[in-house]
Amino acid sequence: MRVLEFHGAGEEDYLWLTFNGAFDPRAALERELEPFLHALEEYAGEWMPDVAEGKRRRKYARAAIWKALEEERDENSTSLVLRRTKWPALYLWSRLDFPPLPPELRITLKVRPLSFFAEAERSRKLVELVRAWASRYPVPHAVAHSSDDAELAGFPDFGRDDETRRRDGFDKIYEVCWLNVFGPKLVEAVGRERMLSTPAWRVEELPNGAVLLVTWPTAADFASDEARLAQARAHAHLRPDLDFDTVLHALRERSARLAPVEPRFHPDVASLLSRVVDRITSHERQRRIAEFNAWQPPEPEEWCPADSALPPDVENSDRAREHYSDLAEHLVALLHTEVPSIFEATPESLTDADFYFWREEFPTSRLREAIDERAVPAIGAYLGEVLVRNLGGQWIPRKKLEEAQVLVGNRVWFPFARARHYMCSRQALLDYSLTRLYRVAARHRVEA
């Protein structure tokens, strides 16, 4: 059974919910989880899970859930994962801890994309779901918010080390999210009257003394200036020690960091950078797009005029060229599974290789000795072969690989020297990309 994978290339912001509530470990598990599942089935609607995972995947049904929980049970806990096979993507992880651990129902909910909750009714149903859970399972603190914005806010650490966070928990209101459930302890710390008078879209006292607070009607609209004003007003009201203008300024800065940036990449490497930014975590993506817009790849330095070319110094030029071909085949053998286009020796295959090496962080994830002795010669030979096959280049063999050249038009290029520079670091994979050298060589050939 195939499910929508939640994590992968081209990720978008998602709705993130975290909820840790108490339950009765002495009661039958099915009875204790009935309110959790009933609320999910009543309010999830279009993002309702259709797959339950334990040791294996099964179609969503109560029987499948009980089986999964039985499969995952150990001495003091059990867990369950719920997913979807259709858009929107869902990841719902729940875990029950039993004594001697503090009995707790832990829930992490992720729904991608966040834009799914641009509709007020979908957001309202999510609020009703959390209200039902929080009314049944007493919770000290729960939130639902944009994952990207939560990352920028530093949730759940807020600058604290792990030990402090574990010891103190959410001991005061560090942040007000789109949806919040404040348990009785936090409510009393703020003052129940002050809590219930918070300027927000919805403030409701729950039967167990907790307070549900929602700042804005729709979850997806969190970064609009109106929603940020509402968020800042609520936060400053609950924390009178904070300055409203300072809180609002920080929220607006986060909105600016998440605002879409139009890619305007250097044309020689635009196809490569487009794939690179798709792999960057979504809360950092817009910043990186802006940086790449301003970045200019260095002009290739591995060339000289044709009339300054080093002459061949090998005894048998044909045998040398066969050696280069053999070295290029080593790269094909290395990459053919992950980069099928490597068989074609085209400009596109260079871009595919550039992206593969960047994605794998190849210069730092492999042994330096293996890179220098095997990868660099294979990459240099492959680059040279692409110049020969696609630009009519001619090898000028030399005894030292780094001196070997490919004549294209009125320039000679040093592909092995390029490969050595290229494999120095992850940033060097972009600065000295194979794609960039090829594009420059192609332009100079036309000009010649």
MIZA-914984 format. One line per 5 residues: number of its first residue (from 1); their letters; for each residue x, y, z of N, C-alpha, C. Coordinates in steps of 0.1 Angstrom, whole numbers, plus 2048, in hexadecimal, padded with zeros to 3 digits. Layout:
NUM = a = X:Y:Z:X:Y:Z:X:Y:Z; ... $
END
This chain:
1 = mrvle = 808:7F4:800:800:800:800:809:80C:800; 808:814:7F6:810:820:7F4:80A:82C:7FB; 811:833:804:80C:83F:80A:814:84B:805; 80E:857:807:815:863:804:821:865:80E; 82D:865:809:838:868:812:838:876:816 $
6 = fhgag = 839:878:823:838:885:828:844:88E:826; 850:888:826:85D:88F:825:863:88B:817; 868:895:811:86F:893:804:872:8A0:7FD; 877:89F:7F1:87B:8AB:7E9:86F:8B4:7E7; 871:8C1:7E6:867:8CB:7E3:85D:8CD:7EE $
11 = eedyl = 861:8CB:7FB:858:8CC:806:851:8DA:807; 845:8DA:80B:83E:8E6:80E:83C:8E7:81D; 838:8F3:822:835:8F5:830:829:8EC:833; 828:8E8:83F:81D:8DF:843:817:8E3:851; 80B:8DF:853:804:8E1:860:80A:8D7:86A $
16 = wltfn = 80F:8DC:875:816:8D4:87F:80E:8D5:88C; 80B:8CA:893:804:8CA:89F:80B:8C1:8A9; 80D:8C6:8B5:813:8BD:8BF:80A:8BD:8CC; 807:8B1:8D1:7FD:8B0:8DC:802:8A4:8E5; 804:8A7:8F2:807:89D:8FB:7FD:89D:907 $
21 = gafdp = 7F4:894:907:7E9:894:910:7E9:887:919; 7E3:889:925:7E2:87E:92F:7D7:874:92B; 7D8:867:92F:7CE:85E:92E:7CF:854:93A; 7C5:84B:93B:7C4:842:946:7CA:834:941; 7D6:831:946:7DD:825:942:7D6:818:947 $
26 = raale = 7CD:81A:951:7C6:80E:957:7BA:809:94F; 7B5:813:946:7A9:810:93E:7AD:808:932; 7A3:801:92C:7A6:7FA:91F:7AB:804:915; 7B5:800:90D:7BB:808:903:7B1:80D:8F9; 7A8:804:8F5:79E:808:8EA:795:812:8F0 $
31 = relep = 791:812:8FC:788:81C:902:78F:829:903; 79C:829:907:7A3:836:909:7A6:83C:8FB; 7A7:835:8F1:7AA:83B:8E4:79E:83E:8DC; 792:839:8E0:786:83C:8D9:783:84B:8D6; 785:854:8E0:783:862:8DE:78D:868:8D4 $
36 = flhal = 799:863:8D5:7A3:868:8CB:79F:864:8BD; 79C:858:8BB:798:854:8AD:78B:859:8A9; 781:85A:8B2:774:860:8AE:775:86E:8A9; 77D:876:8B1:77F:884:8AD:786:885:89F; 790:87C:89D:797:87C:891:78E:879:885 $
41 = eeyag = 786:86F:887:77C:86B:87C:771:875:87A; 76E:87D:884:763:887:883:768:893:87C; 774:898:87F:779:8A5:87B:784:8A5:870; 78B:89A:86E:796:89B:864:791:89D:856; 786:897:852:781:89A:845:78A:896:83A $
46 = ewmpd = 78E:8A0:832:796:89E:826:7A4:899:828; 7A9:89B:835:7B6:895:837:7B6:889:841; 7AA:883:841:7A9:877:849:7B2:86C:845; 7BA:866:84E:7C3:85B:84A:7BC:84F:844; 7C2:848:83B:7BD:83C:835:7C6:830:837 $
51 = vaegk = 7D1:832:83E:7DB:827:840:7DF:828:84F; 7DF:81C:855:7E4:81A:863:7F1:812:862; 7FC:816:869:809:80F:868:80C:80A:876; 810:7FD:877:816:7F7:882:823:7F1:87C; 824:7E4:87D:82F:7DD:877:82D:7DD:868 $
56 = rrrky = 821:7DE:863:81E:7E0:855:812:7E9:853; 810:7ED:847:805:7F6:843:7F8:7EF:841; 7ED:7F5:846:7E0:7EF:844:7D7:7FB:841; 7CC:7F8:83A:7C1:801:837:7BB:806:845; 7B9:813:846:7B4:819:852:7A7:812:857 $
61 = araai = 7A7:80D:863:79B:807:869:79E:805:878; 794:805:880:797:803:88E:79F:7F6:891; 79B:7EB:88A:7A2:7DE:88C:7B1:7E0:888; 7B4:7E7:87D:7C2:7E9:879:7C9:7F1:883; 7C3:7FB:88A:7C9:803:894:7CC:7FB:8A0 $
66 = wkale = 7C3:7F3:8A5:7C6:7EA:8B0:7D1:7E0:8AD; 7D2:7DB:8A1:7DC:7D2:89D:7EA:7D9:89D; 7EA:7E5:898:7F7:7ED:897:7FC:7F0:8A5; 7F3:7F4:8AE:7F7:7F7:8BC:7FC:7EA:8C3; 7F6:7DF:8C0:7FA:7D2:8C6:808:7CF:8C1 $
71 = eerde = 80B:7D1:8B4:818:7CE:8AE:823:7D7:8B4; 820:7E3:8B7:82A:7ED:8BB:82B:7ED:8CB; 824:7E5:8D2:824:7E6:8E0:831:7E0:8E6; 836:7E7:8EF:842:7E2:8F7:83E:7E3:906; 849:7E3:90E:846:7E3:91D:83F:7EF:922 $
76 = nstsl = 842:7FB:91C:83C:807:921:836:811:917; 834:80C:90B:82F:815:901:829:80E:8F5; 822:815:8ED:81E:810:8E0:81B:81C:8D7; 81B:81A:8CA:81A:825:8C1:813:822:8B4; 80F:82C:8AD:807:82A:8A0:80A:835:897 $
81 = vlrrt = 80B:832:88A:80D:83D:880:801:83C:876; 7FB:847:873:7F0:848:86A:7F4:850:85E; 7F1:84C:852:7F5:853:846:7EA:854:83C; 7ED:85A:830:7E3:85B:825:7EA:856:818; 7E1:851:80F:7E6:84D:802:7E3:858:7F8 $
86 = kwpal = 7DC:862:7FB:7D8:86D:7F2:7DB:87B:7F8; 7DB:885:7F0:7DE:893:7F4:7D2:897:7FD; 7D4:89E:808:7E1:8A3:80D:7E9:899:814; 7F6:89B:815:7FF:891:81C:7FC:892:82C; 7FD:887:832:7FA:886:841:805:87D:848 $
91 = ylwsr = 809:882:853:811:879:85C:80B:87C:86A; 805:872:870:800:873:87E:806:868:886; 80E:86C:88F:815:863:898:80F:864:8A6; 80C:859:8AC:806:859:8B9:80D:84E:8C1; 810:851:8CE:817:848:8D7:810:849:8E5 $
96 = ldfpp = 80F:83D:8EB:80A:83C:8F8:815:837:901; 818:83F:90C:821:83A:916:81A:835:922; 81F:829:927:818:823:933:822:823:93E; 81D:822:94B:826:821:957:830:816:955; 83C:818:95A:840:822:963:842:830:95D $
101 = lppel = 841:832:94F:842:83F:949:835:846:94D; 836:854:94D:829:85B:94F:81F:858:944; 813:854:947:80A:850:93D:806:85C:934; 808:85B:927:807:867:91E:803:862:910; 7FA:869:90A:7F7:867:8FC:7FE:872:8F4 $
106 = ritlk = 808:86F:8EC:80F:879:8E5:80B:878:8D6; 808:884:8D1:803:885:8C3:80C:88F:8BB; 811:88B:8B0:817:895:8A6:80F:893:899; 80A:89E:895:802:89E:888:808:8A8:87E; 80A:8A3:872:80F:8AB:867:806:8AA:85B $
111 = vrpls = 802:8B5:855:7FA:8B4:849:800:8BE:83F; 804:8B9:834:80A:8C1:829:802:8C1:81D; 800:8CD:817:806:8DA:81A:7FD:8E2:824; 804:8EC:82A:7FC:8F4:833:7F1:8FC:82B; 7F3:8FF:81F:7E9:906:817:7DC:8FF:816 $
116 = ffaea = 7DC:8F2:819:7CF:8EA:81A:7C6:8F0:824; 7CC:8F7:82F:7C3:8FD:839:7C1:90C:837; 7C2:910:82A:7BE:91D:827:7AF:91F:828; 7A7:914:826:799:915:828:795:915:837; 78C:91F:83A:788:921:848:781:914:84E $
121 = ersrk = 77A:90D:846:773:901:84B:77C:8F6:84F; 787:8F4:847:791:8EA:84A:798:8EE:857; 79B:8FA:858:7A2:8FF:864:799:8FD:870; 78C:901:86F:782:900:87A:781:8F1:87F; 781:8E8:875:780:8DA:879:78C:8D5:881 $
126 = lvelv = 798:8DA:87C:7A4:8D7:884:7A3:8DC:892; 79E:8E8:894:79D:8EE:8A1:793:8E5:8A9; 788:8E0:8A3:77F:8D8:8AB:785:8CB:8AE; 78D:8C5:8A6:794:8B9:8A9:79D:8BB:8B5; 7A5:8C5:8B5:7AE:8C7:8C0:7A6:8CA:8CD $
131 = rawas = 79B:8D1:8CC:793:8D4:8D7:78E:8C7:8DD; 789:8BE:8D5:784:8B1:8DA:78F:8A9:8E0; 79B:8A9:8DB:7A6:8A1:8E1:7AA:8A8:8EE; 7AB:8B5:8EE:7B0:8BC:8FB:7A5:8BB:906; 799:8B9:902:78E:8B8:90C:78E:8AA:913 $
136 = rypvp = 793:8A0:90B:793:892:910:7A0:88E:916; 7AB:894:911:7B9:890:915:7C0:89C:91B; 7C0:89F:928:7C6:8AB:92E:7D4:8AD:929; 7D6:8B9:924:7E3:8BC:91E:7E9:8C9:924; 7F6:8C9:927:7FC:8D5:92D:7FD:8E0:922 $
141 = havah = 800:8DC:916:802:8E6:90B:801:8DF:8FE; 7FA:8E4:8F4:7FA:8DF:8E7:7F9:8EA:8DD; 7FF:8E8:8D1:7FE:8F2:8C7:7FC:8EC:8B9; 7F7:8F4:8B0:7F7:8F1:8A2:7FB:8FE:89B; 804:8FC:891:80A:908:88A:811:904:87D $
146 = ssdda = 815:90E:876:81E:90C:86A:82B:906:86F; 82F:8FB:869:83C:8F5:86C:847:8FE:86A; 847:905:85E:852:90E:85B:853:919:865; 848:91F:869:849:92A:873:84D:925:880; 848:919:884:84D:913:891:85C:911:891 $
151 = elagf = 861:90D:886:870:90B:885:877:919:887; 872:923:881:878:930:883:877:935:891; 86C:932:897:869:936:8A5:872:92E:8AF; 878:923:8AA:880:91B:8B3:878:911:8BC; 86B:90F:8B8:863:906:8C0:869:8F7:8BF $
156 = pdfgr = 869:8EF:8CA:865:8F2:8D7:86F:8F7:8E1; 87C:8F9:8DC:887:8FD:8E5:887:90B:8E9; 884:914:8E0:885:923:8E2:892:927:8E9; 89D:921:8E3:8AA:925:8E8:8AF:91E:8F4; 8A7:915:8FA:8AB:90E:906:8B2:901:902 $
161 = ddetr = 8BB:8FD:90A:8C1:8F0:907:8B7:8E4:90B; 8BA:8D8:906:8B1:8CD:907:8AE:8CA:916; 8B8:8CB:91F:8B6:8C8:92D:8AC:8D2:933; 8AD:8DF:930:8A4:8E9:935:896:8E7:930; 895:8E4:923:888:8E2:91D:881:8D5:923 $
166 = rrdgf = 889:8CA:925:883:8BF:92B:87E:8C1:939; 886:8C9:941:883:8CB:94F:877:8D5:950; 877:8E0:949:86D:8EA:94A:861:8E9:942; 862:8E1:936:857:8E0:92D:853:8EE:928; 846:8F0:925:841:8FD:920:83D:904:92D $
171 = dkiye = 847:909:935:844:90F:942:83E:91D:942; 83F:923:936:838:930:934:835:931:925; 82E:93C:922:82A:93D:914:835:944:90C; 83D:93C:906:848:941:8FD:843:946:8F0; 838:940:8EB:834:942:8DE:825:940:8DD $
176 = vcwln = 81D:948:8D6:80F:945:8D3:80E:941:8C4; 809:934:8C2:808:92F:8B5:7FA:932:8AF; 7F8:92C:8A3:7EA:92E:89D:7E0:928:8A7; 7E2:91C:8AB:7D9:915:8B4:7E1:911:8C0; 7DB:913:8CC:7E2:911:8D9:7D8:90A:8E3 $
181 = vfgpk = 7DD:901:8EA:7D5:8FC:8F6:7DF:8FE:902; 7DA:906:90B:7E2:909:917:7DB:901:922; 7E3:8F9:929:7DE:8F1:934:7DC:8F9:940; 7D5:8F3:94A:7D2:8FB:956:7DE:902:95D; 7E9:8FB:95D:7F5:901:964:7F9:90E:95D $
186 = lveav = 7F9:90E:94F:7FD:91A:948:7F2:925:949; 7E5:920:949:7DA:92A:94B:7DB:931:958; 7DE:92A:963:7DF:930:970:7EB:939:971; 7F6:935:96A:802:93E:96A:7FF:94B:964; 7F8:94B:959:7F4:958:952:7E9:95F:95A $
191 = grerm = 7E0:957:95F:7D4:95D:965:7C8:959:95C; 7BE:952:962:7B3:94D:95A:7AC:958:953; 7A9:963:95B:7A2:96E:955:7A9:974:94A; 7B6:976:94B:7BE:97C:941:7BF:973:935; 7C0:966:937:7C1:95C:92C:7B4:95D:924 $
196 = lstpa = 7A8:95D:92B:79B:95C:924:798:96A:91D; 79F:974:920:79D:981:91A:7A6:984:90F; 7AE:97A:90B:7B8:97C:900:7B1:980:8F3; 7B6:98A:8ED:7B1:98E:8DF:7B5:984:8D5; 7AC:97B:8D1:7AF:971:8C7:7A2:96D:8C0 $
201 = wrvee = 7A3:965:8B6:797:961:8AE:78E:958:8B6; 794:94F:8BE:78C:946:8C6:794:943:8D3; 78D:945:8DE:792:942:8EB:787:93B:8F3; 78A:92E:8F7:780:926:8FD:786:91E:909; 77F:91F:914:783:917:920:77D:909:91E $
206 = lpnga = 786:8FF:920:782:8F1:91F:77E:8EC:92C; 776:8E1:92C:771:8DB:939:77B:8D8:943; 787:8D4:93F:792:8D0:948:79A:8DC:94D; 796:8E8:94A:79E:8F4:94E:7A8:8F9:945; 7AB:8F2:93A:7B4:8F7:92F:7AC:902:927 $
211 = vllvt = 7B4:909:920:7AE:914:917:7B3:911:909; 7AA:911:8FF:7AD:910:8F1:7AD:91E:8EC; 7B8:922:8E5:7B9:92F:8DF:7BE:92E:8D0; 7B7:934:8C7:7BA:934:8B9:7BB:943:8B5; 7C6:946:8AF:7C8:955:8AC:7C1:95A:8A0 $
216 = wptaa = 7BF:951:896:7BA:955:889:7B1:94A:882; 7A8:94D:87A:79F:943:875:7A5:938:86D; 7B0:93B:865:7B6:931:85C:7C5:92F:85F; 7C9:922:860:7D6:91F:863:7E0:923:859; 7DC:922:84C:7E6:925:841:7E9:934:840 $
221 = dfasd = 7E1:93D:846:7E2:94B:845:7EB:951:850; 7F2:949:857:7FA:94D:863:803:959:860; 809:95A:854:813:964:851:80E:971:84C; 801:972:84A:7FC:97F:845:7FD:989:851; 7FE:996:84D:800:9A0:857:7F5:9A0:861 $
226 = earla = 7E8:99E:85C:7DD:99E:866:7DE:993:870; 7E2:987:86B:7E4:97C:874:7EF:97E:87E; 7FA:984:879:806:987:882:802:991:88C; 7FA:99B:889:7F5:9A5:893:7ED:99E:89E; 7E4:995:899:7DC:98D:8A3:7E5:984:8AC $
231 = qarah = 7EF:97E:8A6:7F8:976:8AE:800:97E:8B8; 805:98A:8B3:80C:992:8BC:804:998:8C8; 7F7:99C:8C4:7EE:9A1:8CF:7EC:996:8DA; 7E9:98A:8D5:7E7:97F:8DE:7F3:97C:8E7; 7FF:97C:8E1:80B:979:8E8:80E:984:8F2 $
236 = ahlrp = 80D:990:8EE:810:99B:8F7:806:99C:903; 7FA:998:900:7EF:998:90A:7F3:98D:915; 7F7:981:910:7FA:976:919:807:978:921; 810:980:91B:81D:983:921:81E:992:922; 818:999:92C:819:9A7:92D:827:9AC:92E $
241 = dldfd = 831:9A3:932:83F:9A8:933:845:9AA:925; 83E:9A6:91A:844:9A7:90D:83E:9B4:906; 847:9BA:8FE:843:9C6:8F6:83C:9C2:8EA; 830:9C7:8E7:828:9C3:8DC:82F:9C6:8CF; 835:9D2:8CD:83C:9D5:8C1:848:9CC:8BE $
246 = tvlha = 84F:9C8:8C9:85A:9BF:8C7:855:9B1:8C3; 84A:9AC:8C9:845:99F:8C5:840:9A0:8B6; 839:9AA:8B2:834:9AC:8A5:840:9AD:89B; 84A:9B4:89E:856:9B5:895:85C:9A7:893; 85D:99F:89D:863:992:89B:85A:989:892 $
251 = lrers = 84D:98A:894:844:982:88C:845:987:87D; 845:994:87B:846:998:86D:853:994:867; 85E:994:86F:86B:98F:869:86A:981:865; 863:979:86D:861:96B:869:859:96A:85C; 84E:972:85B:846:972:84F:84E:975:843 $
256 = arlap = 857:97F:844:860:983:839:869:978:835; 86E:971:83F:877:965:83B:870:95A:834; 863:959:836:85B:94F:82F:854:953:823; 855:960:820:84E:966:814:854:960:807; 84C:95C:7FD:852:956:7F1:85B:960:7EA $
261 = veprf = 866:95A:7E5:870:962:7DD:871:95C:7CF; 870:964:7C5:870:95F:7B7:87E:95B:7B4; 881:94F:7B0:88E:94B:7AC:893:953:79F; 89F:958:7A0:8A5:95F:795:8B4:95A:794; 8B6:94D:792:8C3:947:793:8CB:94A:786 $
266 = hpdva = 8D8:949:787:8E1:94B:77C:8DD:940:772; 8DB:943:765:8D5:939:75B:8DE:92D:75A; 8EB:92E:75C:8F4:922:75A:8F1:918:764; 8EC:91C:770:8EA:912:77B:8DC:912:780; 8D3:918:779:8C5:919:77E:8BF:90C:780 $
271 = sllsr = 8C1:903:776:8BB:8F5:778:8C0:8EE:784; 8CD:8F0:787:8D3:8E9:792:8CE:8F0:79F; 8CE:8FD:7A0:8CA:904:7AC:8BB:901:7AF; 8B3:900:7A5:8A5:8FD:7A7:8A3:8F0:7AF; 8AB:8E6:7AB:8AA:8D9:7B2:8B1:8DA:7C0 $
276 = vvdri = 8BB:8E2:7C2:8C1:8E4:7CF:8B7:8EA:7D9; 8B1:8F5:7D5:8A8:8FC:7DE:89C:8F3:7E2; 898:8EA:7D9:88D:8E0:7DC:891:8D7:7E7; 89E:8D5:7E9:8A2:8CC:7F4:8A4:8D3:801; 8A4:8E0:801:8A7:8E8:80D:89A:8E9:815 $
281 = tsher = 89B:8E7:822:890:8E7:82B:887:8F3:829; 87A:8F1:829:871:8FC:824:872:909:82B; 875:909:838:876:915:83F:882:91D:83C; 88C:917:836:898:91E:831:899:921:822; 88F:91C:81B:88F:91C:80D:88F:92A:807 $
286 = qrria = 887:932:80B:886:940:805:893:948:807; 898:946:813:8A5:94D:816:8B0:948:80C; 8B0:93B:80A:8BA:935:801:8B8:939:7F2; 8AB:93B:7EE:8A8:93F:7E1:8AE:94D:7DF; 8AB:956:7E9:8B0:964:7E8:8C0:964:7E7 $
291 = efnaw = 8C6:95B:7EF:8D5:95A:7EE:8DA:956:7E1; 8D3:94C:7DB:8D7:947:7CE:8D4:951:7C3; 8CA:959:7C5:8C7:964:7BB:8D2:96D:7BB; 8D8:970:7C6:8E3:97A:7C7:8F1:973:7C3; 8F2:966:7C4:8FE:95F:7C2:902:95E:7B3 $
296 = qppep = 90E:960:7AF:913:95F:7A2:91D:954:7A2; 91B:949:79B:925:93E:79A:932:943:795; 93E:940:79B:94A:945:796:94D:941:787; 954:94A:780:958:946:772:961:93A:773; 960:930:76A:969:925:76A:977:92A:768 $
301 = eewcp = 980:924:770:98E:928:76F:997:91D:768; 990:911:765:998:906:761:999:906:751; 99F:910:74B:9A0:911:73D:9AC:91A:739; 9B0:919:72D:9B9:923:727:9B7:924:718; 9BC:92E:712:9BA:930:703:9C0:924:6FC $
306 = adsal = 9B9:921:6F1:9BE:915:6E9:9CC:916:6E5; 9D1:922:6E2:9DF:924:6DD:9E9:922:6E9; 9E4:921:6F5:9EC:91F:701:9EB:911:706; 9E4:908:6FF:9E2:8FA:704:9EF:8F3:705; 9EF:8EA:710:9FA:8E1:712:9FA:8D6:707 $
311 = ppdve = A05:8D3:700:A05:8C9:6F6:A04:8BB:6FC; 9FF:8B1:6F4:9FF:8A4:6F9:A0D:89F:6FD; A0E:898:708:A1B:892:70D:A1A:884:710; A10:87D:70A:A0F:86E:70C:A14:867:700; A18:85A:702:A1D:853:6F6:A12:84E:6ED $
316 = nsdra = A06:84C:6F2:9FB:847:6EA:9EE:84E:6ED; 9EB:858:6E5:9DF:861:6E8:9D2:859:6E7; 9D1:84F:6DE:9C5:847:6DE:9C3:83F:6EB; 9CE:839:6F0:9CC:832:6FC:9C9:83B:708; 9CE:847:708:9CB:851:712:9BC:854:712 $
321 = rehys = 9B7:856:706:9A9:85A:705:9A0:84E:709; 9A4:842:706:99D:836:70B:99D:835:71A; 9A8:83A:720:9A9:83A:72F:99F:844:735; 99E:850:72E:994:85A:733:986:854:732; 984:84D:727:976:847:725:974:83D:730 $
326 = dlaeh = 97E:835:734:97C:82B:73E:97A:832:74C; 981:83D:74E:97F:844:75B:970:84A:75B; 96B:84F:750:95E:854:750:954:849:753; 956:83D:74E:94E:831:751:94D:82E:760; 958:831:767:958:82F:775:94D:838:77C $
331 = lvall = 94B:844:777:941:84D:77C:933:847:779; 932:842:76D:925:83C:769:922:831:772; 92C:828:775:929:81D:77E:926:822:78C; 92B:82D:790:929:832:79E:91B:838:79F; 916:83F:794:90A:847:796:8FE:841:78E $
336 = htevp = 8FF:837:786:8F4:833:77D:8E7:830:784; 8E8:82B:791:8DB:828:798:8D4:835:79C; 8DB:83E:7A2:8D5:84A:7A7:8D4:855:79C; 8DC:854:791:8DC:85E:787:8DB:857:779; 8D0:852:775:8CF:84A:769:8D4:851:75C $
341 = sifea = 8D2:85F:75C:8D6:866:750:8E6:866:74E; 8ED:861:758:8FC:861:757:900:858:74B; 8F8:84F:747:8FB:847:73B:8FC:850:72E; 8F5:85B:72E:8F3:863:722:8FE:86C:71F; 906:870:729:911:87A:727:90C:886:720 $
346 = tpesl = 902:88C:725:8FC:898:720:8FE:8A4:72A; 8FB:8B0:726:8FC:8BB:72F:8F3:8B9:73B; 8E7:8B3:738:8DD:8B1:743:8E3:8A7:74D; 8EB:89E:748:8F0:894:752:8FA:89A:75B; 901:8A5:756:90A:8AC:75F:902:8B3:76B $
351 = tdadf = 8F7:8B9:767:8EE:8BF:772:8E9:8B4:77C; 8E5:8A9:776:8E1:89E:77F:8EC:89A:788; 8F8:899:783:903:895:78C:906:8A0:796; 906:8AC:792:908:8B7:79B:8FE:8B6:7A7; 8F2:8B4:7A4:8E8:8B4:7AE:8EA:8A7:7B7 $
356 = yfwre = 8ED:89C:7B1:8EF:890:7B9:8FB:892:7C3; 906:898:7BE:911:89A:7C7:90E:8A4:7D2; 906:8AE:7CF:902:8B8:7D9:8F9:8B2:7E3; 8EF:8AA:7DE:8E5:8A4:7E7:8EC:89A:7F1; 8F5:893:7EC:8FC:889:7F4:907:88F:7FD $
361 = efpts = 90A:89C:7FB:915:8A3:802:922:89B:800; 924:897:7F4:92E:88D:7F0:93C:891:7F5; 941:89E:7F4:94E:8A0:7F8:951:89E:806; 947:89E:80F:949:89C:81D:943:88F:822; 93C:888:81A:936:87C:81F:93E:870:81B $
366 = rlrea = 948:872:812:950:866:80E:95E:869:812; 966:85E:812:974:85F:816:97C:868:80C; 984:871:812:98B:87A:809:994:872:7FF; 99A:868:805:9A3:860:7FC:99C:85A:7F0; 990:855:7F3:988:84F:7E8:984:85A:7DE $
371 = idera = 981:865:7E3:97D:870:7DA:988:874:7D1; 994:876:7D7:99F:87B:7CF:9A4:870:7C5; 9A4:864:7C9:9AA:859:7C1:9A0:854:7B6; 993:854:7BA:989:84E:7B0:97F:858:7AB; 979:85F:7B4:96E:868:7AF:973:873:7A6 $
376 = vpaig = 97D:87A:7AA:982:886:7A2:986:881:794; 98E:877:792:991:873:785:985:86F:77D; 97C:868:783:970:864:77C:967:870:777; 966:879:780:95E:885:77D:964:88D:772; 971:88F:774:978:897:76A:977:891:75C $
381 = aylge = 979:884:75B:978:87D:74E:96A:87E:749; 960:87C:751:952:87D:74C:94F:88B:747; 954:895:74E:952:8A3:749:958:8A5:73C; 965:8A0:73B:96C:8A1:72E:964:89A:722; 95F:88E:725:957:887:71B:94B:88E:717 $
386 = vlvrn = 944:895:720:938:89C:71C:93C:8A8:713; 948:8AF:716:94C:8B9:70D:950:8B4:6FF; 955:8A8:6FF:959:8A2:6F2:94D:89F:6EA; 943:898:6F1:938:892:6EA:92E:89D:6E5; 92C:8A8:6EE:922:8B1:6EB:926:8BE:6E5 $
391 = lggqw = 933:8C1:6E7:938:8CE:6E1:943:8CC:6D7; 945:8BF:6D3:94F:8BD:6C9:95D:8BF:6CE; 95F:8BD:6DB:96C:8BF:6E1:976:8B4:6DD; 983:8B7:6DF:98E:8AE:6DD:997:8AD:6E9; 999:8A0:6ED:9A2:89E:6F8:9B1:8A2:6F4 $
396 = iprkk = 9B8:8A8:6FD:9C6:8AA:6FB:9CD:8A3:707; 9D1:896:705:9D5:88E:710:9E2:893:717; 9E3:891:724:9EF:894:72B:9F2:889:735; 9FE:887:739:A02:87D:743:9FB:880:750; 9FB:88C:754:9F4:890:761:9E6:893:75E $
401 = leeaq = 9DD:88C:765:9CE:88E:762:9CA:89C:763; 9CF:8A3:76D:9CB:8B1:76F:9CF:8BA:764; 9D9:8B6:75C:9DD:8BE:750:9D6:8BB:743; 9CE:8AF:743:9C7:8AB:737:9BD:8B6:734; 9BB:8B8:727:9B3:8C3:722:9A8:8BE:718 $
406 = vlvgn = 99E:8C6:716:994:8C4:70B:993:8D1:703; 997:8D0:6F6:996:8DC:6EE:988:8DE:6E9; 982:8E9:6EC:975:8ED:6E7:975:8FB:6E1; 974:8FD:6D4:975:90A:6CE:983:910:6D0; 983:91C:6D6:990:922:6D8:995:922:6E6 $
411 = rvwfp = 990:918:6EE:995:916:6FB:998:907:6FE; 9A0:905:707:9A2:8F7:70C:99E:8F7:71B; 997:8EC:71F:992:8EB:72C:999:8E0:734; 99A:8E1:741:9A1:8D8:749:997:8D1:752; 990:8C6:74D:985:8C0:755:989:8B9:762 $
416 = farar = 996:8B4:762:99A:8AD:76F:99D:8B8:779; 9A2:8C3:775:9A4:8CE:77F:997:8D3:784; 98D:8D4:77B:980:8D8:780:97A:8CE:78A; 97C:8C1:787:977:8B7:791:97E:8B8:79E; 98A:8BB:79E:991:8BD:7AB:98C:8C8:7B3 $
421 = hymcs = 98A:8D4:7AD:984:8DF:7B4:975:8DC:7B8; 96E:8D5:7B0:960:8D2:7B2:95E:8C9:7BF; 967:8C0:7C1:966:8B7:7CC:96C:8BC:7D9; 96E:8C9:7DB:974:8CE:7E7:96A:8CF:7F2; 95E:8D3:7EF:954:8D5:7FA:946:8D5:7F3 $
426 = rqall = 93C:8D5:7FC:92E:8D5:7F6:92C:8E3:7EF; 931:8EE:7F4:92F:8FA:7ED:937:8FA:7E0; 942:8F4:7E0:94A:8F3:7D3:942:8EC:7C8; 939:8E3:7CC:931:8DC:7C2:929:8E6:7BA; 925:8F1:7C0:91D:8FB:7BA:927:905:7B3 $
431 = dyslt = 931:909:7BA:93B:913:7B5:942:90E:7A8; 945:901:7A8:94C:8FB:79D:944:8F0:796; 937:8F3:795:92E:8E8:78F:932:8E4:781; 930:8D8:77E:933:8D3:771:92A:8DA:766; 91E:8DC:76B:914:8E3:762:919:8F1:75E $
436 = rlyrv = 91E:8F8:767:923:906:764:92E:906:75A; 938:8FD:75C:943:8FC:753:93E:8F9:745; 935:8EF:744:930:8EB:737:929:8F7:730; 921:8FE:737:919:909:731:923:914:72C; 92D:917:733:937:921:72F:93F:91C:723 $
441 = aarhr = 943:910:723:94A:90A:718:941:90A:70B; 934:908:70D:92B:908:701:92A:916:6FB; 929:920:704:928:92D:6FF:935:932:6F8; 940:92E:6FD:94C:932:6F6:94F:92B:6E9; 94A:91F:6E8:94A:918:6DC:942:91F:6D1 $
446 = vea = 936:923:6D4:92E:92A:6CB:934:937:6C7; 93A:93F:6D0:941:94B:6CD:94D:949:6C4; 954:93E:6C7:960:93B:6BE:95C:938:6B0 $
END
